[in-house]
Amino acid sequence: MTPTLAQLRYLVAVADCRSITGAAASVFVAQSALSRAVQAMERDLGVELLARRGRGVDLTPEGARVVRLARTVLNAVEAIDDIGIAHGKDTRAVLTLVSTPTLALDLAADLIVAFTERHPNVDVRLQQHSSREALVEALNQGRSELALVDLPVDKELSTHFIQEREVVLISPVGSRLPDPMPFRMLDGLPMVLPTPGTGRRTEMEAMFSCLGVRPVPSLEVDERLAWVTGVTDGRGSLIWYRDVVLRAFGSRAEIRSFTPPLLRPVGIAHARRPLSRAARAFIAQAGHKAPVREPVR
C-alpha cells in the first residue's frame, strides 16, 4: 500500500527528533498513534525503517532512504498548496522568528533567505534577544512562533535539531597555547566571560565545573562587540562558535579547536501548540538543509 502523507510526516518527525516521544509532541499526536502509523508503514513496505534503542531510535539504511524521499514528497505538496494560495485574496503570511544575536548573525539569515526564495508569500520577521531565557519567554507568551536556539532548552518546548556547530577558543595574537587545546589548560586562563547570573554564564560555569577547571574572569560583559575588543586588546580568551569567530575577528585573533572537539547542537524550538503552515514549512526546510544521519553499514 502507498504510505499516506500523515505517515510520511510522522516518519520525518521521528528522524528530526530522534525519538518517538519527541516526534509525537512536534506533530501534536498521541505517541501511541504515531507509533502505530510508522509500524503500519513498515508492514506495508515490508522493511524495517527504525531501529529502536532505549528511549531513542535510529534510522535503518532503508529508513534513511525513505526519509529523503518523504521530504521531497512533502516539499512538493507544500509547493502545490502555494499555487492555490497565490490565487487567493490574502496571499501574504507572517512568520515571527526569534534568535540570539550570535545565531542571527549567520545561521538565521541564511535560513531566512533560503526560505523566502522558496516561499515568497511569507514575510519572516526576525527578532533578537540576548539570552535563551528571553527566547523561551517570547515563545511562551506568543510573541514569536519559532526560536532558533542552542539546544537543549526547556523541556516544555518542542525542538527540532538542525546541525552541530563547533565551539572554539579565541585568544589574543601571540598566546602561547597548544592547538588543539586540552580542556585542562582552561584552568587559570584569563577569559572574557558573560556577566554572572546570566543563562550563558551559568551554562559555562557548569561546563567548567564538569571539566574540573577554573578560568580567571578578566572581563565580564554581555555585549558581543565588547567580547571582540576584549580579545583583540589582549584582555583574555573567549569561547564562541567557529563560524561566527571567523567573521568577527578575521586575522586579529588566534582560533583553536578543543581536544576532544567541542560541538553544540542548534535547533528550532516552539511552544507545544499547533503551528501555522508557514512555521511548519520553515521547520521542514531547515531540517532538509541538515544532513540525514545514516547508520554505518
ZAKE-101503 format. One record per residue (C-alpha): residue number from 0; y, x, z; residue in three letters. Coordinates in nm, 2 decimals. Example, Ala and Ser with C-alpha at 12.3 -4.5 7.8 and 13.67 -1.06 7.14 Angstrom:
! residues 2
{pos->0&north->-0.45&east->1.23&up->0.78&code->ALA} $
{pos->1&north->-0.11&east->1.37&up->0.71&code->SER} $
! end
This chain:
! residues 297
{pos->0&north->0.00&east->0.00&up->0.00&code->MET} $
{pos->1&north->0.36&east->0.11&up->-0.07&code->THR} $
{pos->2&north->0.55&east->0.21&up->0.25&code->PRO} $
{pos->3&north->0.83&east->-0.01&up->0.35&code->THR} $
{pos->4&north->1.19&east->0.11&up->0.38&code->LEU} $
{pos->5&north->1.16&east->0.05&up->0.76&code->ALA} $
{pos->6&north->0.86&east->0.27&up->0.78&code->GLN} $
{pos->7&north->1.04&east->0.54&up->0.58&code->LEU} $
{pos->8&north->1.34&east->0.52&up->0.81&code->ARG} $
{pos->9&north->1.12&east->0.54&up->1.12&code->TYR} $
{pos->10&north->0.94&east->0.85&up->0.99&code->LEU} $
{pos->11&north->1.27&east->1.02&up->0.91&code->VAL} $
{pos->12&north->1.40&east->0.94&up->1.26&code->ALA} $
{pos->13&north->1.08&east->1.09&up->1.41&code->VAL} $
{pos->14&north->1.14&east->1.41&up->1.20&code->ALA} $
{pos->15&north->1.51&east->1.43&up->1.31&code->ASP} $
{pos->16&north->1.44&east->1.36&up->1.68&code->CYS} $
{pos->17&north->1.11&east->1.54&up->1.71&code->ARG} $
{pos->18&north->0.98&east->1.27&up->1.94&code->SER} $
{pos->19&north->0.87&east->0.90&up->1.92&code->ILE} $
{pos->20&north->1.08&east->0.81&up->2.22&code->THR} $
{pos->21&north->1.40&east->0.96&up->2.07&code->GLY} $
{pos->22&north->1.33&east->0.82&up->1.73&code->ALA} $
{pos->23&north->1.29&east->0.47&up->1.86&code->ALA} $
{pos->24&north->1.61&east->0.49&up->2.05&code->ALA} $
{pos->25&north->1.80&east->0.62&up->1.75&code->SER} $
{pos->26&north->1.69&east->0.33&up->1.53&code->VAL} $
{pos->27&north->1.71&east->0.07&up->1.81&code->PHE} $
{pos->28&north->1.35&east->-0.05&up->1.80&code->VAL} $
{pos->29&north->1.08&east->-0.05&up->2.07&code->ALA} $
{pos->30&north->0.88&east->0.27&up->2.10&code->GLN} $
{pos->31&north->0.55&east->0.07&up->2.05&code->SER} $
{pos->32&north->0.69&east->-0.09&up->1.73&code->ALA} $
{pos->33&north->0.79&east->0.24&up->1.58&code->LEU} $
{pos->34&north->0.45&east->0.40&up->1.67&code->SER} $
{pos->35&north->0.26&east->0.11&up->1.51&code->ARG} $
{pos->36&north->0.47&east->0.13&up->1.19&code->ALA} $
{pos->37&north->0.41&east->0.50&up->1.15&code->VAL} $
{pos->38&north->0.04&east->0.46&up->1.23&code->GLN} $
{pos->39&north->0.01&east->0.18&up->0.97&code->ALA} $
{pos->40&north->0.17&east->0.41&up->0.71&code->MET} $
{pos->41&north->-0.08&east->0.68&up->0.79&code->GLU} $
{pos->42&north->-0.37&east->0.44&up->0.75&code->ARG} $
{pos->43&north->-0.23&east->0.31&up->0.42&code->ASP} $
{pos->44&north->-0.17&east->0.66&up->0.28&code->LEU} $
{pos->45&north->-0.50&east->0.79&up->0.42&code->GLY} $
{pos->46&north->-0.33&east->1.11&up->0.56&code->VAL} $
{pos->47&north->-0.20&east->1.22&up->0.90&code->GLU} $
{pos->48&north->0.18&east->1.25&up->0.90&code->LEU} $
{pos->49&north->0.24&east->1.36&up->1.26&code->LEU} $
{pos->50&north->0.07&east->1.60&up->1.49&code->ALA} $
{pos->51&north->0.12&east->1.47&up->1.85&code->ARG} $
{pos->52&north->0.18&east->1.74&up->2.11&code->ARG} $
{pos->53&north->0.25&east->1.63&up->2.47&code->GLY} $
{pos->54&north->0.58&east->1.44&up->2.47&code->ARG} $
{pos->55&north->0.68&east->1.55&up->2.12&code->GLY} $
{pos->56&north->0.55&east->1.55&up->1.77&code->VAL} $
{pos->57&north->0.54&east->1.79&up->1.47&code->ASP} $
{pos->58&north->0.52&east->1.71&up->1.10&code->LEU} $
{pos->59&north->0.19&east->1.79&up->0.93&code->THR} $
{pos->60&north->0.23&east->1.95&up->0.58&code->PRO} $
{pos->61&north->0.18&east->1.61&up->0.43&code->GLU} $
{pos->62&north->0.43&east->1.46&up->0.67&code->GLY} $
{pos->63&north->0.69&east->1.71&up->0.58&code->ALA} $
{pos->64&north->0.65&east->1.63&up->0.21&code->ARG} $
{pos->65&north->0.67&east->1.25&up->0.28&code->VAL} $
{pos->66&north->0.99&east->1.31&up->0.48&code->VAL} $
{pos->67&north->1.16&east->1.49&up->0.19&code->ARG} $
{pos->68&north->1.07&east->1.21&up->-0.05&code->LEU} $
{pos->69&north->1.17&east->0.95&up->0.21&code->ALA} $
{pos->70&north->1.52&east->1.10&up->0.24&code->ARG} $
{pos->71&north->1.55&east->1.08&up->-0.14&code->THR} $
{pos->72&north->1.45&east->0.72&up->-0.15&code->VAL} $
{pos->73&north->1.68&east->0.62&up->0.14&code->LEU} $
{pos->74&north->1.97&east->0.80&up->-0.02&code->ASN} $
{pos->75&north->1.90&east->0.62&up->-0.34&code->ALA} $
{pos->76&north->1.90&east->0.28&up->-0.16&code->VAL} $
{pos->77&north->2.24&east->0.37&up->0.00&code->GLU} $
{pos->78&north->2.38&east->0.46&up->-0.34&code->ALA} $
{pos->79&north->2.27&east->0.13&up->-0.49&code->ILE} $
{pos->80&north->2.43&east->-0.06&up->-0.20&code->ASP} $
{pos->81&north->2.75&east->0.14&up->-0.27&code->ASP} $
{pos->82&north->2.76&east->-0.01&up->-0.62&code->ILE} $
{pos->83&north->2.77&east->-0.36&up->-0.47&code->GLY} $
{pos->84&north->3.02&east->-0.27&up->-0.21&code->ILE} $
{pos->85&north->3.25&east->-0.12&up->-0.47&code->ALA} $
{pos->86&north->3.27&east->-0.46&up->-0.64&code->HIS} $
{pos->87&north->3.36&east->-0.64&up->-0.32&code->GLY} $
{pos->88&north->3.71&east->-0.73&up->-0.19&code->LYS} $
{pos->89&north->3.70&east->-0.49&up->0.10&code->ASP} $
{pos->90&north->3.59&east->-0.15&up->-0.04&code->THR} $
{pos->91&north->3.71&east->0.08&up->0.24&code->ARG} $
{pos->92&north->3.53&east->0.16&up->0.56&code->ALA} $
{pos->93&north->3.64&east->0.37&up->0.85&code->VAL} $
{pos->94&north->3.42&east->0.62&up->1.04&code->LEU} $
{pos->95&north->3.56&east->0.79&up->1.35&code->THR} $
{pos->96&north->3.41&east->1.13&up->1.43&code->LEU} $
{pos->97&north->3.49&east->1.34&up->1.74&code->VAL} $
{pos->98&north->3.43&east->1.71&up->1.79&code->SER} $
{pos->99&north->3.53&east->2.01&up->1.98&code->THR} $
{pos->100&north->3.79&east->2.24&up->1.81&code->PRO} $
{pos->101&north->3.52&east->2.51&up->1.76&code->THR} $
{pos->102&north->3.28&east->2.28&up->1.57&code->LEU} $
{pos->103&north->3.57&east->2.11&up->1.39&code->ALA} $
{pos->104&north->3.68&east->2.44&up->1.25&code->LEU} $
{pos->105&north->3.40&east->2.48&up->1.00&code->ASP} $
{pos->106&north->3.09&east->2.26&up->1.05&code->LEU} $
{pos->107&north->3.27&east->1.92&up->1.09&code->ALA} $
{pos->108&north->3.49&east->2.00&up->0.79&code->ALA} $
{pos->109&north->3.20&east->2.10&up->0.57&code->ASP} $
{pos->110&north->3.00&east->1.78&up->0.66&code->LEU} $
{pos->111&north->3.30&east->1.55&up->0.61&code->ILE} $
{pos->112&north->3.38&east->1.70&up->0.27&code->VAL} $
{pos->113&north->3.02&east->1.66&up->0.15&code->ALA} $
{pos->114&north->3.00&east->1.31&up->0.29&code->PHE} $
{pos->115&north->3.33&east->1.18&up->0.14&code->THR} $
{pos->116&north->3.23&east->1.32&up->-0.20&code->GLU} $
{pos->117&north->2.92&east->1.10&up->-0.19&code->ARG} $
{pos->118&north->3.08&east->0.81&up->-0.01&code->HIS} $
{pos->119&north->3.44&east->0.79&up->-0.14&code->PRO} $
{pos->120&north->3.48&east->0.43&up->0.00&code->ASN} $
{pos->121&north->3.46&east->0.57&up->0.36&code->VAL} $
{pos->122&north->3.76&east->0.71&up->0.54&code->ASP} $
{pos->123&north->3.64&east->0.96&up->0.80&code->VAL} $
{pos->124&north->3.88&east->1.02&up->1.08&code->ARG} $
{pos->125&north->3.82&east->1.34&up->1.29&code->LEU} $
{pos->126&north->3.94&east->1.36&up->1.64&code->GLN} $
{pos->127&north->3.92&east->1.67&up->1.86&code->GLN} $
{pos->128&north->3.87&east->1.71&up->2.23&code->HIS} $
{pos->129&north->3.84&east->2.04&up->2.42&code->SER} $
{pos->130&north->3.54&east->1.95&up->2.63&code->SER} $
{pos->131&north->3.20&east->1.79&up->2.58&code->ARG} $
{pos->132&north->3.28&east->1.56&up->2.87&code->GLU} $
{pos->133&north->3.57&east->1.42&up->2.67&code->ALA} $
{pos->134&north->3.35&east->1.37&up->2.37&code->LEU} $
{pos->135&north->3.10&east->1.17&up->2.58&code->VAL} $
{pos->136&north->3.38&east->0.96&up->2.72&code->GLU} $
{pos->137&north->3.51&east->0.88&up->2.37&code->ALA} $
{pos->138&north->3.17&east->0.76&up->2.26&code->LEU} $
{pos->139&north->3.10&east->0.55&up->2.57&code->ASN} $
{pos->140&north->3.44&east->0.39&up->2.55&code->GLN} $
{pos->141&north->3.40&east->0.31&up->2.18&code->GLY} $
{pos->142&north->3.70&east->0.52&up->2.07&code->ARG} $
{pos->143&north->3.46&east->0.72&up->1.84&code->SER} $
{pos->144&north->3.13&east->0.62&up->1.68&code->GLU} $
{pos->145&north->2.98&east->0.97&up->1.64&code->LEU} $
{pos->146&north->3.03&east->1.30&up->1.80&code->ALA} $
{pos->147&north->2.95&east->1.65&up->1.66&code->LEU} $
{pos->148&north->2.84&east->1.84&up->1.97&code->VAL} $
{pos->149&north->2.64&east->2.12&up->2.12&code->ASP} $
{pos->150&north->2.30&east->2.00&up->2.25&code->LEU} $
{pos->151&north->2.17&east->1.88&up->2.49&code->PRO} $
{pos->152&north->2.41&east->1.61&up->2.61&code->VAL} $
{pos->153&north->2.40&east->1.31&up->2.84&code->ASP} $
{pos->154&north->2.05&east->1.15&up->2.83&code->LYS} $
{pos->155&north->2.21&east->0.81&up->2.79&code->GLU} $
{pos->156&north->2.32&east->0.91&up->2.44&code->LEU} $
{pos->157&north->2.11&east->0.92&up->2.12&code->SER} $
{pos->158&north->2.11&east->1.26&up->1.95&code->THR} $
{pos->159&north->2.02&east->1.39&up->1.60&code->HIS} $
{pos->160&north->1.95&east->1.76&up->1.56&code->PHE} $
{pos->161&north->2.14&east->1.93&up->1.27&code->ILE} $
{pos->162&north->2.10&east->2.30&up->1.30&code->GLN} $
{pos->163&north->2.08&east->2.60&up->1.53&code->GLU} $
{pos->164&north->2.38&east->2.84&up->1.54&code->ARG} $
{pos->165&north->2.37&east->3.20&up->1.67&code->GLU} $
{pos->166&north->2.58&east->3.28&up->1.98&code->VAL} $
{pos->167&north->2.71&east->3.64&up->1.98&code->VAL} $
{pos->168&north->2.91&east->3.88&up->2.19&code->LEU} $
{pos->169&north->3.26&east->3.97&up->2.06&code->ILE} $
{pos->170&north->3.41&east->4.28&up->2.21&code->SER} $
{pos->171&north->3.73&east->4.49&up->2.16&code->PRO} $
{pos->172&north->3.71&east->4.76&up->1.89&code->VAL} $
{pos->173&north->3.57&east->5.08&up->2.04&code->GLY} $
{pos->174&north->3.35&east->4.92&up->2.30&code->SER} $
{pos->175&north->3.05&east->5.14&up->2.38&code->ARG} $
{pos->176&north->2.78&east->4.87&up->2.38&code->LEU} $
{pos->177&north->2.45&east->4.87&up->2.20&code->PRO} $
{pos->178&north->2.38&east->4.64&up->1.91&code->ASP} $
{pos->179&north->2.18&east->4.42&up->1.96&code->PRO} $
{pos->180&north->2.30&east->4.37&up->2.32&code->MET} $
{pos->181&north->2.05&east->4.32&up->2.61&code->PRO} $
{pos->182&north->2.14&east->4.04&up->2.84&code->PHE} $
{pos->183&north->2.12&east->4.26&up->3.14&code->ARG} $
{pos->184&north->2.42&east->4.46&up->3.02&code->MET} $
{pos->185&north->2.64&east->4.15&up->3.07&code->LEU} $
{pos->186&north->2.62&east->4.23&up->3.44&code->ASP} $
{pos->187&north->2.96&east->4.37&up->3.55&code->GLY} $
{pos->188&north->3.10&east->4.34&up->3.19&code->LEU} $
{pos->189&north->3.47&east->4.23&up->3.17&code->PRO} $
{pos->190&north->3.48&east->3.89&up->3.00&code->MET} $
{pos->191&north->3.71&east->3.63&up->2.86&code->VAL} $
{pos->192&north->3.58&east->3.30&up->3.01&code->LEU} $
{pos->193&north->3.68&east->2.93&up->3.02&code->PRO} $
{pos->194&north->3.86&east->2.82&up->3.33&code->THR} $
{pos->195&north->3.64&east->2.75&up->3.64&code->PRO} $
{pos->196&north->3.52&east->2.39&up->3.68&code->GLY} $
{pos->197&north->3.52&east->2.31&up->3.30&code->THR} $
{pos->198&north->3.20&east->2.20&up->3.14&code->GLY} $
{pos->199&north->3.17&east->2.51&up->2.92&code->ARG} $
{pos->200&north->3.23&east->2.74&up->3.22&code->ARG} $
{pos->201&north->2.97&east->2.56&up->3.42&code->THR} $
{pos->202&north->2.72&east->2.60&up->3.14&code->GLU} $
{pos->203&north->2.79&east->2.97&up->3.11&code->MET} $
{pos->204&north->2.77&east->3.02&up->3.49&code->GLU} $
{pos->205&north->2.42&east->2.85&up->3.48&code->ALA} $
{pos->206&north->2.32&east->3.08&up->3.19&code->MET} $
{pos->207&north->2.44&east->3.39&up->3.38&code->PHE} $
{pos->208&north->2.25&east->3.28&up->3.69&code->SER} $
{pos->209&north->1.93&east->3.23&up->3.49&code->CYS} $
{pos->210&north->1.97&east->3.58&up->3.34&code->LEU} $
{pos->211&north->2.05&east->3.73&up->3.68&code->GLY} $
{pos->212&north->2.38&east->3.88&up->3.57&code->VAL} $
{pos->213&north->2.74&east->3.85&up->3.70&code->ARG} $
{pos->214&north->3.01&east->3.93&up->3.44&code->PRO} $
{pos->215&north->3.36&east->4.01&up->3.57&code->VAL} $
{pos->216&north->3.62&east->3.75&up->3.46&code->PRO} $
{pos->217&north->3.91&east->3.94&up->3.30&code->SER} $
{pos->218&north->4.08&east->3.63&up->3.16&code->LEU} $
{pos->219&north->4.02&east->3.27&up->3.24&code->GLU} $
{pos->220&north->4.17&east->3.03&up->2.98&code->VAL} $
{pos->221&north->4.06&east->2.73&up->2.77&code->ASP} $
{pos->222&north->4.28&east->2.78&up->2.46&code->GLU} $
{pos->223&north->4.08&east->2.92&up->2.16&code->ARG} $
{pos->224&north->4.38&east->3.13&up->2.04&code->LEU} $
{pos->225&north->4.40&east->3.29&up->2.39&code->ALA} $
{pos->226&north->4.03&east->3.38&up->2.36&code->TRP} $
{pos->227&north->4.10&east->3.57&up->2.04&code->VAL} $
{pos->228&north->4.41&east->3.76&up->2.17&code->THR} $
{pos->229&north->4.23&east->3.83&up->2.49&code->GLY} $
{pos->230&north->3.96&east->4.02&up->2.30&code->VAL} $
{pos->231&north->4.19&east->4.19&up->2.05&code->THR} $
{pos->232&north->4.42&east->4.30&up->2.33&code->ASP} $
{pos->233&north->4.12&east->4.47&up->2.50&code->GLY} $
{pos->234&north->4.10&east->4.24&up->2.80&code->ARG} $
{pos->235&north->3.73&east->4.18&up->2.77&code->GLY} $
{pos->236&north->3.44&east->4.05&up->2.57&code->SER} $
{pos->237&north->3.38&east->3.69&up->2.46&code->LEU} $
{pos->238&north->3.07&east->3.48&up->2.39&code->ILE} $
{pos->239&north->3.11&east->3.25&up->2.09&code->TRP} $
{pos->240&north->2.95&east->3.13&up->1.76&code->TYR} $
{pos->241&north->2.90&east->3.40&up->1.49&code->ARG} $
{pos->242&north->3.02&east->3.19&up->1.20&code->ASP} $
{pos->243&north->3.34&east->3.10&up->1.39&code->VAL} $
{pos->244&north->3.40&east->3.45&up->1.50&code->VAL} $
{pos->245&north->3.39&east->3.59&up->1.15&code->LEU} $
{pos->246&north->3.68&east->3.37&up->1.06&code->ARG} $
{pos->247&north->3.88&east->3.41&up->1.38&code->ALA} $
{pos->248&north->3.85&east->3.79&up->1.42&code->PHE} $
{pos->249&north->3.76&east->3.95&up->1.09&code->GLY} $
{pos->250&north->3.75&east->4.32&up->1.15&code->SER} $
{pos->251&north->3.97&east->4.31&up->1.46&code->ARG} $
{pos->252&north->3.67&east->4.30&up->1.70&code->ALA} $
{pos->253&north->3.31&east->4.41&up->1.73&code->GLU} $
{pos->254&north->3.03&east->4.15&up->1.69&code->ILE} $
{pos->255&north->2.69&east->4.20&up->1.84&code->ARG} $
{pos->256&north->2.38&east->3.98&up->1.85&code->SER} $
{pos->257&north->2.19&east->3.95&up->2.17&code->PHE} $
{pos->258&north->1.83&east->4.06&up->2.22&code->THR} $
{pos->259&north->1.64&east->3.83&up->2.21&code->PRO} $
{pos->260&north->1.88&east->3.63&up->1.98&code->PRO} $
{pos->261&north->2.07&east->3.35&up->2.15&code->LEU} $
{pos->262&north->2.06&east->3.03&up->1.94&code->LEU} $
{pos->263&north->2.23&east->2.70&up->2.03&code->ARG} $
{pos->264&north->2.13&east->2.36&up->1.88&code->PRO} $
{pos->265&north->2.41&east->2.15&up->1.73&code->VAL} $
{pos->266&north->2.37&east->1.78&up->1.65&code->GLY} $
{pos->267&north->2.53&east->1.44&up->1.63&code->ILE} $
{pos->268&north->2.54&east->1.21&up->1.93&code->ALA} $
{pos->269&north->2.63&east->0.84&up->1.96&code->HIS} $
{pos->270&north->2.61&east->0.56&up->2.22&code->ALA} $
{pos->271&north->2.29&east->0.36&up->2.23&code->ARG} $
{pos->272&north->2.42&east->0.07&up->2.03&code->ARG} $
{pos->273&north->2.38&east->-0.04&up->1.67&code->PRO} $
{pos->274&north->2.57&east->0.19&up->1.43&code->LEU} $
{pos->275&north->2.78&east->0.10&up->1.13&code->SER} $
{pos->276&north->2.64&east->0.16&up->0.79&code->ARG} $
{pos->277&north->2.89&east->0.45&up->0.74&code->ALA} $
{pos->278&north->2.77&east->0.61&up->1.06&code->ALA} $
{pos->279&north->2.40&east->0.58&up->0.96&code->ARG} $
{pos->280&north->2.48&east->0.73&up->0.62&code->ALA} $
{pos->281&north->2.67&east->1.02&up->0.78&code->PHE} $
{pos->282&north->2.38&east->1.10&up->1.01&code->ILE} $
{pos->283&north->2.13&east->1.08&up->0.72&code->ALA} $
{pos->284&north->2.34&east->1.32&up->0.50&code->GLN} $
{pos->285&north->2.39&east->1.56&up->0.79&code->ALA} $
{pos->286&north->2.02&east->1.56&up->0.86&code->GLY} $
{pos->287&north->1.94&east->1.60&up->0.49&code->HIS} $
{pos->288&north->2.15&east->1.92&up->0.47&code->LYS} $
{pos->289&north->1.95&east->2.07&up->0.76&code->ALA} $
{pos->290&north->1.61&east->2.21&up->0.65&code->PRO} $
{pos->291&north->1.29&east->2.02&up->0.74&code->VAL} $
{pos->292&north->1.09&east->2.24&up->0.97&code->ARG} $
{pos->293&north->0.75&east->2.26&up->0.82&code->GLU} $
{pos->294&north->0.44&east->2.39&up->1.01&code->PRO} $
{pos->295&north->0.29&east->2.73&up->0.93&code->VAL} $
{pos->296&north->-0.01&east->2.68&up->0.70&code->ARG} $
! end
